């Protein structure tokens, strides 16, 4: 489907079919020409871009951020289009700022968005990478990664732990002893069963290299 704005034709919907036809070497492609208003064209493009079954949460978040930052749709229009809360739209845009290792695991369907949201808060790159790998291998739930996040915060200096932002979007968990994976064997233990010795990221890498060698 193409739109006629008086200065030429522009593609509204059918981007993937158009690319497939070009790859097939077709010179003529049947299409429907619309002379609709820009608002209607935006709605058609919205449906074409967002309501595809094969979009991963990361791709959806990137698409939402793109149309918002390019001024194509406001947060309120996105909220109405998805029939979601304003907070949901903001949270989807925020996903694009998460660490690459977390986004990769979510995009490859190895980690849920809720589980990844906890790991995205961990600022220590080496430790977060370690947690992401364990979460993928164990199929960790949001409840599990929340306990890992809590254990990591417990290892931070008191002033940093106190000023950290709370994890959003979950009901208060049932009181439980947090769990954390062991750096050496990767087994998960209650935090009162493991030693909390401050180790920098570089030393963690050296320990891992020593184990694999």
ROSE-4610 file (N, C-alpha, C; in Angstrom, 1 decimal, always signed):
// ROSE-4610
residu = [X/X/X/X/X/X/X/X/X/X/X/X/X/X/X/X/X/X/X/X/X/X/X/X/X/X/X/X/X/X/X/X/X/X/X/X/X/X/X/X/X/X/X/X/X/X/X/X/X/X/X/X/X/X/X/X/X/X/X/X/X/X/X/X/X/X/X/X/X/X/X/X/X/X/X/X/X/X/X/X/X/X/X/X/X/X/X/X/X/X/X/X/X/X/X/X/X/X/X/X/X/X/X/X/X/X/X/X/X/X/X/X/X/X/X/X/X/X/X/X/X/X/X/X/X/X/X/X/X/X/X/X/X/X/X/X/X/X/X/X/X/X/X/X/X/X/X/X/X/X/X/X/X/X/X/X/X/X/X/X/X/X/X/X/X/X/X/X/X/X/X/X/X/X/X/X/X/X/X/X/X/X/X/X/X/X/X/X/X/X/X/X/X/X/X/X/X/X/X/X/X/X/X/X/X/X/X/X/X/X/X/X/X/X/X/X/X/X/X/X/X/X/X/X/X/X/X/X/X/X/X/X/X/X/X/X/X/X/X/X/X/X/X/X/X/X/X/X/X/X/X/X/X/X/X/X/X/X/X/X/X/X/X/X/X/X/X/X/X/X/X/X/X/X/X/X/X/X/X/X/X/X/X/X/X/X/X/X/X/X/X/X/X/X/X/X/X/X/X/X/X/X/X/X/X/X/X/X/X/X/X/X/X/X/X/X/X/X/X/X/X/X/X/X/X/X/X/X/X/X/X/X/X/X/X/X/X/X/X/X/X/X/X/X/X/X/X/X/X/X/X/X/X/X/X/X/X/X/X/X/X/X/X/X/X/X/X/X/X/X/X/X/X/X/X/X/X/X/X/X/X/X/X/X/X/X/X/X/X/X/X/X/X/X/X/X/X/X/X/X/X/X/X/X/X/X/X/X/X/X/X/X/X/X/X/X/X/X/X/X/X/X/X/X/X/X/X/X/X/X/X/X/X/X/X/X/X/X/X/X/X/X/X/X/X/X/X/X/X/X/X/X/X/X/X/X/X/X/X/X/X/X/X/X/X/X/X/X/X/X/X/X/X/X/X/X/X/X/X/X/X/X/X/X/X/X/X/X/X/X/X/X/X/X/X/X/X/X/X/X/X/X/X/X/X/X/X/X/X/X/X/X/X/X/X/X/X/X/X/X/X/X/X/X/X/X/X/X/X/X/X/X/X/X/X/X/X/X/X/X/X/X/X/X/X/X/X/X/X/X/X/X/X/X/X/X/X/X/X/X/X/X/X/X/X/X/X/X/X/X/X/X/X/X/X/X/X/X/X/X/X/X/X/X/X/X/X/X/X/X/X/X/X/X/X/X/X/X/X/X/X/X/X/X/X/X/X/X/X/X/X/X/X/X/X/X/X/X/X/X/X/X/X/X/X/X/X/X/X/X/X/X/X/X/X/X/X/X/X]
num = [1/1/1/2/2/2/3/3/3/4/4/4/5/5/5/6/6/6/7/7/7/8/8/8/9/9/9/10/10/10/11/11/11/12/12/12/13/13/13/14/14/14/15/15/15/16/16/16/17/17/17/18/18/18/19/19/19/20/20/20/21/21/21/22/22/22/23/23/23/24/24/24/25/25/25/26/26/26/27/27/27/28/28/28/29/29/29/30/30/30/31/31/31/32/32/32/33/33/33/34/34/34/35/35/35/36/36/36/37/37/37/38/38/38/39/39/39/40/40/40/41/41/41/42/42/42/43/43/43/44/44/44/45/45/45/46/46/46/47/47/47/48/48/48/49/49/49/50/50/50/51/51/51/52/52/52/53/53/53/54/54/54/55/55/55/56/56/56/57/57/57/58/58/58/59/59/59/60/60/60/61/61/61/62/62/62/63/63/63/64/64/64/65/65/65/66/66/66/67/67/67/68/68/68/69/69/69/70/70/70/71/71/71/72/72/72/73/73/73/74/74/74/75/75/75/76/76/76/77/77/77/78/78/78/79/79/79/80/80/80/81/81/81/82/82/82/83/83/83/84/84/84/85/85/85/86/86/86/87/87/87/88/88/88/89/89/89/90/90/90/91/91/91/92/92/92/93/93/93/94/94/94/95/95/95/96/96/96/97/97/97/98/98/98/99/99/99/100/100/100/101/101/101/102/102/102/103/103/103/104/104/104/105/105/105/106/106/106/107/107/107/108/108/108/109/109/109/110/110/110/111/111/111/112/112/112/113/113/113/114/114/114/115/115/115/116/116/116/117/117/117/118/118/118/119/119/119/120/120/120/121/121/121/122/122/122/123/123/123/124/124/124/125/125/125/126/126/126/127/127/127/128/128/128/129/129/129/130/130/130/131/131/131/132/132/132/133/133/133/134/134/134/135/135/135/136/136/136/137/137/137/138/138/138/139/139/139/140/140/140/141/141/141/142/142/142/143/143/143/144/144/144/145/145/145/146/146/146/147/147/147/148/148/148/149/149/149/150/150/150/151/151/151/152/152/152/153/153/153/154/154/154/155/155/155/156/156/156/157/157/157/158/158/158/159/159/159/160/160/160/161/161/161/162/162/162/163/163/163/164/164/164/165/165/165/166/166/166/167/167/167/168/168/168/169/169/169/170/170/170/171/171/171/172/172/172/173/173/173/174/174/174/175/175/175/176/176/176/177/177/177/178/178/178/179/179/179/180/180/180/181/181/181/182/182/182/183/183/183/184/184/184/185/185/185/186/186/186/187/187/187/188/188/188/189/189/189/190/190/190/191/191/191/192/192/192/193/193/193/194/194/194/195/195/195/196/196/196/197/197/197/198/198/198/199/199/199/200/200/200/201/201/201/202/202/202/203/203/203/204/204/204/205/205/205/206/206/206/207/207/207/208/208/208/209/209/209/210/210/210/211/211/211/212/212/212/213/213/213]
x = [+0.8/+0.0/+0.9/+0.6/+1.3/+0.4/+1.0/+0.2/+0.6/-0.3/+0.0/-0.2/+1.0/+0.9/+1.0/+0.9/+0.9/+2.3/+3.3/+4.7/+5.3/+4.5/+5.0/+4.4/+4.8/+4.3/+5.2/+4.7/+5.5/+4.9/+5.7/+5.3/+4.6/+3.4/+2.7/+2.8/+2.5/+2.5/+3.0/+3.6/+4.1/+5.6/+6.3/+7.7/+8.4/+8.0/+8.7/+8.4/+7.1/+6.8/+7.5/+7.7/+8.4/+9.8/+10.5/+11.9/+12.0/+11.0/+11.1/+10.9/+10.0/+9.8/+11.1/+11.8/+13.1/+14.1/+14.2/+15.2/+14.8/+13.5/+13.1/+13.3/+13.7/+13.9/+12.7/+11.6/+10.4/+10.5/+10.1/+10.1/+8.8/+7.7/+6.4/+5.8/+5.2/+4.7/+3.3/+2.2/+0.8/+0.7/+0.0/-0.2/-1.5/-1.9/-3.1/-2.6/-3.2/-2.8/-3.9/-3.4/-4.3/-4.0/-5.1/-4.9/-5.5/-5.3/-5.8/-5.0/-5.5/-4.8/-3.6/-2.7/-1.4/-1.8/-2.8/-3.1/-3.5/-4.3/-4.7/-3.5/-2.6/-1.4/-0.6/-0.5/+0.3/-0.3/-1.6/-2.3/-2.0/-2.0/-1.7/-0.2/+0.7/+2.1/+2.3/+1.6/+1.7/+1.3/+0.2/-0.2/+0.8/+1.3/+2.3/+3.6/+4.0/+5.3/+5.2/+4.1/+4.1/+3.3/+2.3/+1.5/+2.0/+3.2/+3.8/+4.1/+3.8/+4.0/+5.5/+6.3/+7.7/+8.6/+8.1/+8.9/+9.2/+10.5/+11.0/+10.7/+10.7/+10.5/+11.5/+12.7/+13.8/+13.5/+13.1/+12.7/+11.5/+10.5/+9.4/+9.8/+10.6/+11.1/+11.8/+12.7/+13.5/+12.5/+11.5/+10.6/+9.8/+9.4/+8.6/+9.5/+10.7/+11.7/+11.9/+12.0/+12.3/+11.2/+10.0/+8.8/+8.6/+9.0/+8.8/+9.9/+11.2/+12.3/+12.3/+11.7/+11.6/+10.4/+9.6/+8.5/+7.3/+7.3/+6.1/+4.9/+5.2/+4.1/+4.5/+3.6/+3.8/+3.7/+4.1/+3.9/+2.4/+1.6/+0.1/-0.5/+0.0/-0.5/-0.1/+1.2/+1.6/+0.8/+0.5/-0.3/-1.7/-2.3/-3.6/-3.5/-2.5/-2.3/-2.1/-1.4/-1.2/-2.2/-3.1/-4.0/-3.3/-2.2/-1.4/-1.3/-0.7/-0.5/+0.6/+0.6/+1.7/+3.0/+3.0/+4.2/+4.7/+3.9/+4.3/+5.1/+4.6/+5.3/+6.7/+6.8/+8.0/+9.0/+8.5/+9.3/+9.8/+9.0/+9.5/+10.6/+10.5/+11.5/+12.8/+12.7/+13.8/+14.6/+13.9/+14.6/+15.7/+15.6/+16.7/+18.0/+17.9/+19.1/+19.8/+19.2/+19.7/+21.0/+21.9/+23.2/+23.0/+23.9/+23.8/+23.7/+24.4/+24.3/+22.9/+22.2/+20.9/+19.9/+20.1/+19.2/+19.4/+20.6/+20.9/+20.1/+20.2/+19.5/+18.0/+17.5/+16.0/+15.6/+16.4/+16.1/+16.1/+17.0/+17.2/+16.3/+15.3/+14.3/+15.0/+16.1/+16.8/+16.5/+15.9/+15.6/+14.3/+13.5/+12.3/+12.6/+11.7/+11.9/+11.9/+11.0/+10.9/+12.2/+12.7/+14.0/+15.1/+15.1/+16.2/+16.2/+15.0/+15.0/+15.8/+15.9/+16.7/+18.2/+18.6/+20.0/+20.5/+19.6/+20.0/+20.4/+20.0/+20.4/+21.8/+22.4/+23.7/+24.7/+25.5/+26.4/+27.8/+28.1/+29.4/+29.3/+30.0/+29.9/+30.2/+31.4/+31.8/+30.8/+30.4/+29.4/+28.1/+27.6/+26.4/+26.4/+27.6/+27.8/+27.7/+28.3/+28.3/+26.8/+26.1/+24.7/+23.8/+24.0/+23.2/+23.5/+24.7/+25.0/+24.4/+24.4/+23.8/+22.2/+21.7/+20.2/+19.8/+20.6/+20.2/+20.3/+21.4/+21.7/+20.6/+20.2/+19.3/+17.8/+17.5/+16.2/+15.6/+16.4/+16.1/+14.8/+13.9/+12.7/+13.0/+12.0/+12.2/+12.4/+11.8/+12.0/+13.4/+14.0/+15.4/+16.4/+16.2/+17.1/+16.9/+15.7/+15.5/+16.3/+16.4/+17.3/+18.7/+19.2/+20.6/+20.8/+19.9/+20.1/+20.2/+19.3/+19.4/+20.7/+21.2/+22.5/+23.6/+23.6/+24.6/+24.6/+23.4/+23.2/+23.8/+23.6/+24.1/+25.7/+26.3/+27.8/+28.3/+27.4/+27.8/+28.0/+28.8/+28.9/+27.5/+27.3/+26.0/+25.3/+26.1/+25.5/+25.0/+25.7/+25.2/+23.9/+23.9/+22.8/+21.5/+21.7/+20.6/+20.0/+20.8/+20.3/+19.9/+20.1/+19.7/+18.2/+17.8/+16.4/+15.8/+14.5/+13.9/+13.5/+13.3/+12.8/+11.4/+10.9/+9.5/+8.8/+7.4/+6.5/+6.3/+6.7/+6.4/+5.7/+4.9/+4.3/+5.4/+5.2/+6.2/+6.4/+7.6/+7.9/+7.7/+7.4/+7.4/+8.8/+8.9/+10.2/+11.0/+12.2/+13.0/+14.5/+15.3/+16.7/+17.2/+17.9/+18.3/+19.3/+19.4/+20.3/+21.3/+22.5/+23.5/+24.3/+24.7/+25.6/+27.0/+27.7/+29.1/+29.9/+31.0/+31.8/+32.6/+32.9/+33.7/+33.0/+31.9/+31.2/+29.9/+29.4/+28.2/+26.9/+27.0/+25.9/+25.3/+23.9/+23.2/+23.1/+23.4/+23.3/+22.6/+22.1/+21.6/+22.8/+22.5/+23.6/+24.3/+23.6/+24.2/+25.0/+25.1/+25.9/+27.1/+27.3/+28.5/+29.3/+30.5/+31.4/+31.3/+31.2/+31.0/+32.4/+33.3/+34.6/+34.6/+34.8/+34.9/+35.9/+35.6/+36.5/+36.2/+37.3/+37.1/+36.8/+36.4/+36.0/+37.3/+38.4/+39.6/+40.0/+39.9/+40.3/+39.3/+38.0/+37.0/+37.4/+37.8/+38.2/+39.4/+40.4/+41.6/+41.2/+40.3/+39.9/+39.2/+38.3/+37.6/+38.6/+39.6/+40.6/+41.4/+41.7/+42.4/+41.6/+40.3/+39.4/+39.4/+39.3/+39.1/+40.4/+41.5/+42.9/+43.3]
y = [-1.2/+0.0/+1.2/+2.2/+3.4/+4.6/+5.7/+6.9/+8.0/+8.8/+9.8/+11.2/+11.9/+13.1/+14.3/+14.0/+15.1/+15.3/+15.0/+15.1/+13.8/+12.7/+11.4/+10.4/+9.1/+8.0/+7.7/+7.3/+6.8/+5.5/+4.6/+3.3/+3.5/+3.0/+3.0/+1.7/+0.6/-0.7/-1.7/-2.8/-3.9/-3.7/-3.2/-3.0/-4.4/-5.4/-6.7/-7.3/-7.2/-7.7/-6.9/-5.6/-4.8/-5.3/-5.5/-6.0/-7.3/-8.2/-9.6/-9.5/-8.6/-8.4/-7.9/-7.0/-6.5/-7.6/-8.4/-9.5/-10.5/-10.6/-11.6/-11.0/-9.7/-9.1/-8.6/-8.5/-8.0/-6.5/-6.2/-4.8/-4.1/-4.8/-4.3/-5.0/-4.2/-4.7/-4.2/-5.0/-4.5/-3.8/-2.7/-2.0/-1.3/-0.9/+0.0/+1.4/+2.4/+3.7/+4.4/+5.0/+5.7/+7.2/+8.0/+9.5/+9.9/+9.1/+9.3/+10.4/+10.9/+11.9/+11.2/+12.1/+11.6/+10.8/+11.2/+10.5/+9.1/+8.9/+7.5/+6.7/+7.3/+6.6/+6.2/+7.0/+6.7/+5.5/+5.4/+4.3/+3.0/+3.1/+1.9/+1.4/+2.4/+2.1/+1.6/+2.1/+1.6/+0.2/-0.2/-1.6/-2.5/-2.0/-2.8/-3.0/-2.0/-2.1/-2.8/-2.7/-3.1/-4.4/-4.7/-5.9/-7.1/-7.3/-8.5/-9.5/-10.8/-11.8/-12.2/-11.8/-12.2/-11.2/-10.1/-9.1/-9.6/-9.5/-9.8/-8.6/-8.7/-7.6/-6.5/-6.8/-5.9/-5.1/-5.8/-5.1/-4.2/-4.7/-3.8/-2.6/-2.7/-1.6/-0.6/-1.1/-0.3/+0.5/-0.2/+0.4/+1.5/+1.3/+2.3/+3.5/+3.3/+4.4/+5.2/+4.5/+5.1/+6.1/+5.6/+6.4/+7.6/+7.4/+8.5/+9.6/+9.1/+10.1/+10.8/+10.2/+10.8/+11.7/+11.8/+12.7/+12.2/+10.9/+10.3/+10.1/+9.7/+9.5/+10.0/+10.6/+11.0/+9.8/+10.0/+9.0/+8.7/+9.7/+9.5/+8.7/+9.0/+8.3/+6.8/+6.6/+5.2/+4.5/+5.2/+4.6/+4.2/+5.1/+4.7/+3.6/+3.7/+2.7/+1.3/+1.1/-0.2/-0.5/+0.5/+0.3/-0.1/+0.6/+0.3/+1.6/+1.4/+2.6/+3.5/+4.7/+5.6/+5.1/+4.5/+3.9/+2.8/+2.0/+0.8/+1.3/+2.4/+3.0/+3.5/+4.2/+4.7/+3.5/+2.5/+1.3/+0.6/+0.5/-0.1/+0.7/+2.0/+2.9/+2.7/+2.6/+2.5/+1.2/+0.1/-1.2/-1.0/-0.1/+0.2/+0.6/+1.1/+1.5/+0.5/-0.7/-1.8/-2.3/-3.0/-3.5/-4.5/-4.5/-5.4/-6.8/-7.3/-8.8/-9.2/-8.3/-8.6/-8.5/-7.5/-7.4/-8.6/-9.0/-10.2/-11.4/-11.7/-12.8/-12.8/-11.6/-11.4/-11.6/-11.0/-11.0/-12.5/-13.3/-14.7/-15.6/-15.0/-15.8/-16.7/-16.3/-17.1/-16.5/-15.3/-14.6/-13.8/-13.8/-13.0/-11.5/-10.6/-9.2/-8.9/-9.6/-9.3/-9.8/-11.0/-11.5/-10.6/-10.1/-9.3/-7.9/-7.4/-6.1/-6.0/-7.1/-7.1/-7.1/-7.9/-8.0/-6.7/-6.0/-4.7/-3.7/-3.8/-2.8/-3.0/-4.2/-4.5/-3.8/-2.9/-2.0/-2.6/-3.7/-4.3/-5.3/-4.9/-5.6/-7.1/-7.4/-8.8/-9.6/-9.0/-9.8/-9.9/-8.9/-9.0/-10.1/-10.1/-11.1/-12.5/-12.6/-13.9/-14.3/-13.3/-13.6/-13.9/-13.2/-13.4/-14.8/-15.2/-16.6/-17.6/-17.4/-18.4/-18.4/-17.2/-17.1/-17.8/-17.7/-18.4/-19.9/-20.3/-21.8/-22.4/-21.7/-22.2/-21.9/-21.1/-20.6/-19.8/-18.9/-18.2/-17.3/-17.3/-16.5/-15.1/-14.2/-12.9/-12.9/-13.9/-14.0/-14.4/-15.2/-15.6/-14.5/-13.8/-12.7/-11.5/-11.4/-10.4/-10.7/-12.0/-12.3/-12.1/-12.4/-12.1/-10.6/-9.8/-8.3/-7.9/-8.5/-8.1/-8.5/-9.6/-10.1/-9.2/-8.7/-7.8/-6.5/-6.0/-4.7/-4.8/-6.0/-6.2/-6.1/-6.4/-6.3/-4.9/-4.0/-2.6/-1.8/-0.7/+0.1/+0.6/+0.8/+1.1/+2.3/+3.4/+4.6/+4.3/+3.4/+3.1/+2.2/+1.3/+0.4/+1.2/+2.2/+2.9/+3.8/+4.4/+5.3/+4.6/+3.3/+2.6/+2.6/+2.7/+2.8/+1.4/+1.4/+0.1/-0.6/-1.9/-2.6/-2.4/-1.9/-1.6/-2.8/-2.6/-3.5/-4.9/-5.1/-6.4/-6.2/-7.2/-7.2/-7.5/-7.1/-7.4/-8.9/-9.4/-10.8/-11.4/-12.7/-13.3/-13.3/-12.9/-12.9/-14.2/-14.0/-15.2/-14.8/-15.8/-15.5/-15.4/-14.3/-14.1/-15.2/-15.5/-16.5/-15.8/-16.4/-15.9/-17.1/-17.1/-18.1/-18.0/-19.2/-19.2/-18.9/-18.0/-17.7/-18.9/-19.9/-21.0/-22.1/-22.6/-23.7/-23.4/-22.1/-21.6/-22.1/-22.9/-23.4/-22.3/-22.3/-21.2/-21.6/-20.7/-20.9/-19.7/-20.0/-18.8/-18.0/-16.7/-15.7/-16.0/-16.6/-16.8/-18.1/-18.8/-20.0/-19.7/-18.5/-18.2/-17.1/-17.0/-15.9/-14.7/-13.5/-12.3/-11.5/-11.9/-11.2/-10.3/-9.0/-8.0/-8.4/-8.6/-9.0/-8.1/-7.5/-6.6/-7.4/-6.7/-7.4/-8.1/-7.4/-8.0/-9.3/-9.3/-10.5/-11.7/-11.3/-12.3/-13.0/-12.2/-12.7/-13.6/-13.2/-14.1/-15.4/-15.4/-16.6/-17.5/-16.9/-17.8/-18.4/-17.6/-18.1/-19.2/-19.1/-20.2/-21.4/-21.3/-22.5/-23.2/-22.4/-23.1/-23.6/-23.1/-23.5/-24.9]
z = [+0.0/+0.0/+0.0/-0.9/-1.0/-0.8/-0.4/-0.3/-1.3/-1.8/-2.7/-2.0/-1.8/-1.1/-2.1/-3.4/-4.4/-5.0/-4.2/-4.7/-5.1/-5.0/-5.3/-4.4/-4.6/-3.8/-2.7/-1.5/-0.4/+0.2/+0.6/+1.1/+2.5/+2.6/+3.9/+4.6/+3.9/+4.5/+3.4/+3.9/+3.0/+2.8/+3.8/+3.6/+3.4/+4.1/+3.9/+2.5/+2.1/+0.8/-0.3/-0.1/-1.1/-1.2/-0.1/-0.1/-0.7/-0.5/-1.0/-2.6/-3.0/-4.5/-5.2/-4.5/-5.1/-5.1/-4.1/-4.1/-5.2/-5.5/-6.5/-7.9/-8.0/-9.3/-10.0/-9.3/-10.0/-10.3/-11.5/-11.9/-11.7/-11.7/-11.4/-10.2/-9.3/-8.1/-7.9/-7.9/-7.7/-6.3/-6.3/-5.0/-5.0/-3.8/-3.6/-3.3/-4.0/-3.8/-3.0/-1.8/-1.0/-1.0/-0.9/-0.8/+0.5/+1.5/+2.9/+3.6/+4.7/+5.5/+6.2/+6.6/+7.3/+8.5/+9.3/+10.5/+10.2/+9.1/+8.8/+8.4/+7.6/+7.1/+8.4/+9.3/+10.6/+11.3/+11.3/+12.0/+11.2/+9.9/+9.1/+9.3/+9.3/+9.5/+10.9/+11.9/+13.3/+13.3/+12.7/+12.7/+12.0/+10.9/+10.1/+10.9/+11.6/+12.3/+13.7/+14.4/+15.8/+16.0/+15.2/+15.5/+14.6/+14.7/+14.0/+15.1/+14.8/+15.8/+16.0/+15.0/+15.1/+15.8/+16.3/+17.0/+18.4/+18.7/+20.1/+21.0/+22.3/+23.2/+22.9/+22.6/+22.3/+21.0/+20.0/+18.7/+18.9/+19.7/+19.9/+20.7/+21.7/+22.4/+21.5/+20.7/+19.8/+18.8/+18.3/+17.4/+18.0/+19.3/+20.0/+20.3/+20.7/+20.9/+19.6/+18.5/+17.2/+16.8/+16.9/+16.4/+17.3/+18.6/+19.6/+19.4/+19.3/+19.2/+17.8/+16.8/+15.5/+15.4/+16.5/+16.5/+15.7/+15.4/+14.6/+15.5/+16.8/+17.7/+19.1/+19.8/+21.2/+22.1/+23.4/+24.4/+24.6/+24.5/+24.7/+23.5/+22.3/+21.1/+21.2/+21.6/+21.8/+22.8/+23.9/+25.0/+24.5/+23.7/+23.2/+22.1/+21.3/+20.2/+20.8/+21.9/+22.5/+23.5/+23.9/+25.0/+26.3/+26.5/+27.7/+28.5/+29.7/+30.6/+30.1/+30.5/+30.2/+30.7/+31.9/+32.5/+31.7/+31.1/+30.2/+29.0/+28.4/+27.2/+27.7/+28.8/+29.3/+29.6/+30.2/+30.5/+29.3/+28.2/+27.0/+26.4/+26.4/+25.8/+26.7/+28.0/+28.9/+28.6/+28.1/+27.9/+26.9/+26.0/+25.0/+25.7/+26.9/+27.6/+28.5/+28.5/+29.3/+28.7/+29.5/+29.0/+27.8/+27.0/+25.7/+26.1/+27.1/+27.4/+27.9/+28.6/+29.0/+27.8/+27.0/+25.8/+24.8/+24.7/+23.8/+24.3/+25.6/+26.2/+26.0/+26.2/+26.0/+24.6/+23.7/+22.2/+21.8/+22.3/+21.9/+22.6/+23.4/+24.2/+25.2/+25.7/+26.8/+28.2/+28.2/+29.4/+29.3/+30.3/+30.2/+30.5/+30.1/+30.4/+31.9/+32.6/+34.0/+34.7/+34.3/+34.9/+34.5/+33.3/+32.8/+33.4/+33.9/+34.4/+35.7/+36.5/+37.7/+37.4/+36.4/+36.1/+35.4/+34.7/+34.1/+35.1/+36.3/+37.3/+37.8/+37.7/+38.2/+37.3/+37.9/+37.1/+37.0/+37.7/+37.6/+36.4/+35.3/+34.0/+34.1/+34.8/+35.0/+35.8/+36.9/+37.7/+37.0/+36.3/+35.6/+34.5/+33.8/+32.7/+33.3/+34.5/+35.2/+35.6/+36.1/+36.5/+35.2/+34.1/+32.9/+32.4/+32.4/+31.9/+32.8/+34.1/+35.0/+34.9/+34.7/+34.5/+33.2/+32.1/+30.9/+31.1/+31.7/+31.8/+32.8/+33.8/+34.8/+34.5/+33.5/+33.2/+34.4/+34.9/+36.1/+35.9/+36.9/+36.9/+37.5/+37.4/+38.0/+39.5/+40.1/+41.6/+41.9/+41.1/+41.3/+41.1/+39.9/+39.6/+40.6/+41.2/+42.2/+43.4/+43.8/+45.0/+44.7/+43.4/+43.0/+43.1/+42.7/+42.7/+44.2/+45.0/+46.4/+47.1/+46.7/+47.2/+46.7/+45.5/+44.9/+45.6/+45.9/+46.6/+48.0/+48.6/+50.0/+50.0/+48.9/+48.8/+48.5/+48.2/+47.9/+49.2/+49.1/+50.2/+50.7/+52.0/+52.5/+51.8/+51.6/+51.0/+49.6/+48.8/+47.5/+47.5/+48.4/+48.5/+48.9/+49.8/+50.3/+49.2/+48.4/+47.3/+46.0/+45.9/+44.7/+44.5/+43.2/+42.9/+43.1/+43.6/+43.9/+42.5/+42.5/+41.4/+41.2/+40.0/+39.8/+39.2/+39.3/+38.6/+39.2/+40.5/+41.1/+42.5/+42.8/+44.2/+45.2/+46.4/+47.5/+47.6/+47.5/+47.6/+49.0/+49.1/+50.4/+51.0/+52.2/+52.9/+52.7/+52.2/+51.9/+52.0/+52.2/+52.3/+50.8/+50.4/+49.0/+48.7/+47.4/+46.9/+45.9/+45.7/+44.8/+44.3/+43.0/+42.5/+43.0/+43.2/+43.6/+42.4/+42.6/+41.5/+41.0/+41.8/+41.4/+40.7/+41.4/+40.8/+40.1/+40.3/+39.7/+40.3/+41.4/+42.1/+42.9/+43.0/+43.7/+45.2/+46.1/+47.5/+48.2/+49.4/+50.2/+50.6/+50.6/+50.9/+52.2/+53.2/+54.5/+54.5/+53.3/+53.2/+52.3/+51.8/+51.0/+51.6/+51.3/+51.8/+50.9/+51.5/+50.7/+50.8/+49.9/+49.9/+48.7/+48.9/+47.8/+46.8/+45.5/+44.5/+43.3/+42.7/+41.6/+40.3/+39.3/+38.0/+37.4/+37.4/+36.8/+37.5/+38.8/+39.5/+39.3/+39.1/+38.7/+37.4/+36.4/+35.1/+35.3/+36.1/+36.4/+37.0/+38.0/+38.6/+37.6/+36.8/+35.8/+34.8/+34.4/+33.5/+34.1/+35.4/+36.1/+36.2/+36.3/+36.4/+35.1/+34.0/+32.6/+32.1/+32.5/+32.0/+32.7]
